[in-house]
Amino acid sequence: MNIRIREAVQEDCGRILELVQELAEYEKAPNEVTVSRQEFEAAGFGDCPVWKGFVAEVDGKIEGFALYYIRFSTWKGPRLYLEDFYVTEHMRGNGIGKMLFETVISEAKEKSFNGMSWQVLDWNEPALKFYNKYQSATEAGWLNASLSKEQLERF
């Protein structure tokens, strides 16, 4: 098995979106993925890109990805925010997640970010166990809040 981690390119967007949908199904939210391929590509490779990613190729097929963006914390400064991190179910246990995650860690260090953050569902035991290997901290007491595009339009 030949595993290669590389930066995502625009041509990868279709496959990445397939994996995003797989992730949404795993997280029991299959109908929550509403971004179009056009929006996704423009956000990563258009005039003002807002995300960057890495893909894991196994024998030439993308079997995992990590997508991040830069956020700014008024308390901590610039930080890398890992939006999505996923490896296909049949490829888990082969070290691909470790390779992807450590590539993101290297990126954060190279760009001198003041840290890295992400979210994990409290019921996702495999993910929690994975992140614990890195001695990551999870924060209690914070609730996610959001407004949808439709809600924004009302104001």
Order of alpha helices (4+ residues) and beta strands (2+ residues): beta-alpha-alpha-beta-beta-beta-alpha-beta-alpha-alpha
